[in-house]
């Protein structure tokens, strides 16, 4: 189906399967499945197993030759089986017990965590197999934050459905909204006004900086570095308050829409964002010194590399030497650093490096939305008309955790007939499982904090 090209994402509709591969540029491949079956990709791309399990749960398509047919998202508690198949049937059997892979050997014991975690974390059901305090195998089951997002989008116009990708993952609301908007614009042939494009760039980089500071804070907290945790959290709070002042919402939710943006930056927003950036700049030397001390403790911990045949992207992949970044062709390209140690220390350094670069890109974007530029542009041109016509389009956007993808198929009235939203967690969860295997149990919280996962982003 896709040869040896690295797989980024795999999804379906009732009678077809779609893949996005890097060849080397992103390219879509589609395979009809008139009998609701398709050949498994796991023999050439073992990392495709989670996608195939998800496709069976949502669309009811069977991967022929697959060795792992366990449910992934459907725990037997949905009202119907295969809700996106076009012919769902009601669940008739009682919910089964979750199935996990096994690990055999004398003294091996199982250690369950979740799905309701003891602290504020994503709802995932973890099953660790331990020999003493050493983790032999780690496996996670998502699906506990299922919202029916894809089904809720069907039959709606692009403008009406925009609120759903904005709520898929709270730490990527701008990124998912932008991927959705760009996919709709590609399908409909819409060109975004220049000022709206500049405002989108500013919001995306502000979100990236805030989320990366949160990642540093959570990793420092898990590793027992309270001062770094507190300082990074305070700087993130300053950025979120500036985003509220500039765009009326801390997470900038529902500000990016197909065709443009919902509103202009507030008059006081520009100085507030510049003030937050200045505060981060003043504390940056201290953050680097504190991170250097923490990185020495994290060196060699939680080594994680992408699954064979699959491109994960984001900081976990760049920490393992893979340089792909969805922003490479953007108007303001990043200065993405790449390391090769693949450990928690490398991921910490990349969080800081990419936060610093996000602030650089934010400053450039703000130059394009300054009062002088607003007077040079048509300040009212914040959105282009969105026609009601048929079309198909996809878009990739680099979020703080990694690339997000949106694919849309619109019918003749411009309503959503099929949709797919890909969160970076699809590539990062298998990496986290690998990172935990071989680690000590007391290091598990640190490793999990170094590879942030959004269960909500996966549970759809």
N, C-alpha and C positions, 0 to 999 in steps of 0.2 A: 504493500500500500504506500509506504513512504520511504522504502529503501533504507539507507544508512543515515539519512538526515536526522539530526538531533530533534527530538520532540519537545515542544514547549507546552502544548495543551491539546486535549482530546475531549470532544463533546459530541452531542447527537441531536437529531430531531426524530420524529416518529419513524421515518423510513430511510435514514441516512446517517452516516458518521462523518465528522469533520475533524481534521487535525491541523494545527498550526506548527510548522517546522521552521528551522533556521537553515537556509540552503544557499548561501550563508545568510541572505536577507530573509525576513519573515515571509512565509508563503503558505497559503491555505491549500489543503488537499481534501477532497470530498469523495466518499465512497457510498454508492447506493446500497441500501440494505432492505430490498423488497420483502424478504422473508424474515425480517427482524433479526438477522444474524450477520456477523462480520468476523473476519479472521482476526484472531488475537495478535496484538503487537508485542506481547511480553517475551517472545522468543528472541526478538532482535532489540527490543527496548524494554528491559525488565521493569523500569520505573513506570511503565504505563498501567501497572496493575490497579492502582487506586482509581485512575480514570475509568477503567473498564468496569470496575465494581460500581462506581457512581452512575455510569451510563445505564447499567442494568436496573439500579434502584429507581432512577428517574424516568427513563424512557422505555425500559423493558426490552432492550436489545441485548442479545447474547453474544459474547465473545467466544467464538469457536476455538477450541484448543486451549483455553485458559485453564490454568491449574488452580486458581484461587477464585471461587465463585461466591464467596461469603458476602452478605450485605455489608454496605459501608455506612450509608446515611440512614437507611430505613431500618429501624429497630422493631418493626412490627406494630408501631403505635400510630402510624398515619391512618387517616380514615380510609384511604384507598391504596392499592398497589400501583406502581409505575404511573405517578400522577401526570406526567408530561407525555404519555404514550399516545394520547388521542382516544384511548379506549380503556380507561382505568376501571378496575373492579374493586369492590370493597374487601378489606381484610376479613378473612373468615376464621383464621386460626389465632390462638392466644399468642401474645408476644413471646418470642423465643429468648433464651439466654444469649448474651453476646458471645461470639466465637472469637477466640484469640489463638494465635499460633502457640505451639508448645516448645518447651526446652526440657530435655531429659538429662538425667545424671544424678548421682548420689549427692544429696544435700541441696539440690536445687529447689527453691521455693518461689512462690508467686507473691508479688507485692502490688495490690491494686491501688490506684490513685484516681479519684474523681468518680463519676463525671462532675459532681459538685466539689470543687477544690476547697482545701482548707483556707486559702487566702483568695485575693481578688485576681483570679486567672480565668482563662478561657475554659468553657465547659467541654473538656475532653476526658474520655475514659482511658487512662493509661494502665497498662499491664506490664510490670517489670518482672523478669525472671532473674533471681539473685542466687549467687553462690557465695555465702557469707555476706560481705558488703559490696561485692563486685556485681555489676549489672551484666548479665549474659545476653539478654535480649530485651528490647523495649518496643512496645507496639501501642499505638494510639488509635482510638475509634472516635471519629467525629460524628456529627449528626444531631447533637443535643441542642443546638441553637437553630434548628431548621425553621424557616419562616415561609417557605413557599414563594421565594422572591421571583424566580423565573416564571412561575405560573401567574403571579399577580401582574406581571408586565404584559402578558399576552392580551391582544385585543385593544391595547391602549395606543394613543398617539405617542410620538417620541417626547413631546413636551409633558404629557400627563404621566408617562412612565418614568421620568427623570428622577423622581423622588425615591425610587426603589434602589438603584445602584448607589445613590448618595448615602443610603443607610445600610449598605452591605457590611462595611467594616468602618468603625468610627475613626480609626487612625489612617484611613485612606479615602475619606469622603470626597475630597477634591479630585484625587486621582481617578477613582471609579466614576465620578460624575463626568470628568473630562474624557475618559475613554469612551463612555456611553455617548457623550455629545459628539465626539469626533467620528464614531462609528455611524451614528445617524446622519451626520453631515456628509460622510463619504457615500452613504447609500442614496442620499437625496441630492447630491451635488451642490451643497450649500457652502458658501465662502463666508467666513467669520470676519466682521469688521476689525481693523487693526487695533483699535483701542480695546475691544473685547478680548482679543488674543493676548495683549499685553497684561490685562487684568488677570486672565487665566494663569499666565506664567507666574505672576506675583503670588497669587493664591497657592499655586502648586508648590513653589519654593518655600513659602511661609509654612505650609503644612509639613513639608519635608524637614525643615529645621526643627520644628516643635516635636515631631515624632522621634527624630533621632536623639534629641535631648532627653526625651522620655525613655528611650532605649538605654542610654547611658545611665540614667538614674536607676532604672530597674535592675540593670546588671550590677551596678555598684551596691545596691541594696542587698541583692542576693549574695554577693561576694563579701559582704561585711565591710563596706567602705562608706560609712554613713555621711561623712562630710561631702564626698563627691556626689552621693545620692541626693542630698539636700540642695547643693548648689545647682546641679543640673535641673532638678525639679523647679527651683525658683526661676531659672532662666527660661524654662519652657513656659511657666505661668506668665512671665512677662510677654512672651511672644503670643500666647493665646489671648491675653488681654488686648494686645495691639491688634490682633485679627478681629476681635469683637468691635473695637473702635473703628477699624477701617471698613469692615464688611458686614457688621451687624450680627455676627455669629462667631463664637469661638472656634468652631470647626469649619466654618464657612460652608455649612450645609445648604443645599438648594441655591447656591449662588452661581454655579456653572450649569447652563441649560443648552440644549441643542440650538444652534444658531448664534450663541453668544453668552452673555452673562445677565443675571437678573437685575443688577444695579451697579452703579459706579462706586468708586472708592469715596468714603466720606471725607470732607475737607480736613478734618483733624486726623484722618487715618494715616496719611503719609508721615507726619512727624512722630506719631505713635510707633509706627513700624521702625522708623529710623532710630528712635530712642531705644526700642527693644534690642535692635541689632548692636547699638553702641554699648549697651549693658553686657551683652554676650561678649563683645570684643574686649571689654575691660577685664572680664573674668577668664578670657581664653588662656592666657599663660598659666594661670593657676589650674585650670581644668587639665591642661596637658601634663603638668607636673604630677597631679593626682592620678591621672590615667596611667602614667608611666610606672608608678609604684604598683598600681593594681594589675597592670599587664604582666608584670614580672610574676605575679601569683597565678595568672591565668594561662601562662605559656604551657603548651602541650595538652591543655584540658579541652575535651569535647571536640576532637578532630572530626570534621564532617565534610564529605565531598558528595556532589550530586549523584543520583542513581544512574546506572549505566543507560546511555541512550536518551537521557532526558536533560534538558536545559532548565535549570532552576532560576538563575538570575539573581539580582539583588546582592546585598552585602555577603550572605553566606557563600554564594558562588564566587564572588570576587575575592573573598578571603581564601578560596581554594584555587586561585589562579585563573579563573574564567572571566574574561574581560568584557563579555557582552553587556551592553547597557542600552535600554530602549530609547534613551535620549540622544544617541549618537548623531542622529540626523536633525535634531531640533535646531531652531533658529539660534538658541543660546546653548551650545553643547557643553557638557560637564567636563571637569577634570577628574575623571574617575580613577582612583588608585586601585591597584591590584596587588595582592599579597599571595603567598603560596603555602603558608603554614597550616591554614584551614582550622586553626584552633580558636578558642574564645578570645585570646589576646588579639589576634588579627581582626576579629569581628569588632572588638572594642575600638581599635585604632581606626577602622574604616567608618564606624559610626561617627567618630569625631571628624575625620577627614571629609566625609560627605556632608556633615552639618556645616563645616566651614565653607565648602563649595556652594552649598545651598544658600548661604548668606551672600556670597558673591553674586550668584545668579539672581537672587532677590533684589539686590541693589541695582543690578542692570535692568531688571524688569520695572522697578520703581522709577527709574529714569524715564521710561516710556509712558508712565501714567502720572507724571508730575503736572502741576498746573500749566506750565508752559506747553507741554505736549497736548494737554486737553484743549487749550485754545487753538492749537494748530490743527487738531483733528476735529471731526464733528462729534462733540461730546454726547450727543443724543444717539449716535450710531453704536449702540451697545449690543444689538442683536439683529440678525438677518431673518427674513421670513423663512418659515419651514414649510415646504409644500406637502400636500397629501398625495404622494405618488409611491409606486412600488420601487424597491431597490434592496440591495444587499451590501453591507459594508462591515469592516472590522477596524479596530484601532488598538494600538499598544501605547501605554503611558507608564513611565517609570515612577512608581510610588516610593515612599521612604523604605518600605520593606522589600521592594522589588517590582518587576513589571506586572501591571494589570492589563487584562485583555477584555474587550467587549466585541461581540459579534451580533449583528442584527439582520433579520430578514423582514422586510416590510411588505405588506400586501398592496393591492391597487389603491386602497384608500389611505395609504400611509400609516396603517396600524401595524403593530408588532405581531408578526405571525410566529416567529421563533426568535430565541435570544440565548446568549451564553455570556456569563460574567466569570472571569478567571481571576482569582486572588493569588498572590505569590505563595500563600501557604500550601497550595497544591504541590509546589516543588520543594518547599522547605520542610514540610512535616516528615517526609522520608529521610531528609538529611538530619533532622533532629533525632529520629529514631536511631540512625547510625551513630550519631555523636554520643548518645547515651550508652549504647552497647560498648562494654569495656571500661566504662567509667566507674567510679566509686559512688555509692548511693548518696553520700553527703554532698557530692558535687552536682547532683542532678538539678537542683534549683538554679545553680549558676549557669549550667549549660543550656537549660531551657530559656533563661533570660537572655542568653546571647543569640538565640535564634527565635525571635518573636513569631508566634503563630496566631492567626485570627481564625478561630473556629467558626465564628459568624461568617467570615468571608468564604469558607468552604461549604457551609451547611445549606446555603441557597434556599 
